[in-house]
Amino acid sequence: MSFQVLHILSHGCSLHRERGQLVLRGDGGEKRCALEDLRAVIIAARGVSFSSDILSALCRNGTVILHCDDKYCPCGVTAPLAHTTRGTALVRQCALDSALHHRLWEKISADKVDNQSRVLRLLDIAEVIPRRAGGGSPDEAAAARFYWPRYFAAIGSPDERRDRHGDTSGNHMLNYGYAVLTALVHRAIAGHGLLPEIGFHHLPSFAGFPLVYDLMEPFRPFVDFILADFVRGSDGFPDFSAWCKTIARALLEVRVTTPRGVLKLLYAVDAYVETIAGCLEKNSAGTYWSPILEEQSFQNGLDHDDVRSAGDDGG
């Protein structure tokens, strides 16, 4: 089975279901994809219409549909209902302000900062993001102030600043990469019976899913490095539709060392969420494992047909 991420980049297209396939119709003609192969559908276009049949079929398949705004940030999600397969884990997830939540968040945020330092190192920056004295969770704001100027300078855009609402190519591309990652994490959370609305650190808001934002943190630097590799050697930021294909293919194919062995990131995200559910079930952070960004994670062929897109440029 070839798991795929479908990108909708063409305005005014429509999605239907026919004989176990998703059918996309638009100005560029018709495209088809087997429903059982779809992990996520990312919508970054206006005027996209759905039949009720395709929506219910995608949800039954466990596919997450992510809706993006004009800055390519997620603004809505259509997701399957969570399956309550771990009752004890669910009860402990709902125990707000618990010591376990704080301990897990310390590990999660430390992993994010450690992976950001690894990104800088891979970009030939010897500096390591300073850690808070006395241990505990890192100072994320201080880490961001250290990380982003050095990151953007290393990829040839020294005047850029990280702003999810910023109207620049770099911010748009990062937003879109994180959106794809969001869909994969949301799908894994639903599959393991946890509630995306209840997180360990991020607070509920009208436009967010706190647990999704918590658990995607260690994987964000993977997106950062993929973008750095994508623009390296280019004069400015390349075509956006090419980036959409690149980020989806890379997130499906880069490797992560896990307790199960070396897995594609697609499966590593699922294994990570399963481990979080296990920590909640056992009321202990002892089985938590850290997703580590390694140079060899990206040293594999990414020229596989695991990505489909429908875009204005025909990509």
Disulfide bonds with the S-S distance in Angstrom:
none
